[in-house]
Amino acid sequence: PTRFYHTTFHRRRDDLSSQVHPSYLTLFIKISLVSRNEQKKNVESMNSRLKLVMKSGKAILGYKSGLKGLRTGKSKMVLIASNCPPLRKSEVEYLAMLAKVQVHHYSGDNTDLGTACGKMFNCSVVSIIDGGDSDILVKQD
């Protein structure tokens, strides 16, 4: 991905070099680097919260079990992997909306989500029943 950003930026700089002041271009680079660092911190904090939930709280891994938890009203939060199929994702989001449950779109794919839960298998949906010692259920801005 970094090469793509570099090539895009160089094309952009060449196109805009006559119109934009060079200081704006360096500001653009700094903002993009800061946003990437913030995204990395957000992913790391979510992984650490999820790890704490798996250790001290209670969570259900899997699509079918997650839907059952949403229907019965046990779930308090649902995490959906980025590569979850659109139909499945919309169904989980719809049931979560009916149950008034928070939905978090996990930035990693199902392999990353399963690894963050400490499991050696893929998982596209994680339903959190009890947060335990983690502050994952607190509203995030």
CORCOR-V785892 format. One record per helix or strand. SS is the DSSP state (a for helix, b for strand). FROM is the first residue (numbers start at 1). TO is the last residue. If there is no record, write none. Layout:
ss=(SS SS)
from=(FROM FROM)
to=(TO TO)
//
This chain:
ss=(a a b a b a b a b)
from=(2 22 58 63 77 86 102 110 125)
to=(16 56 61 72 80 99 105 116 130)
//
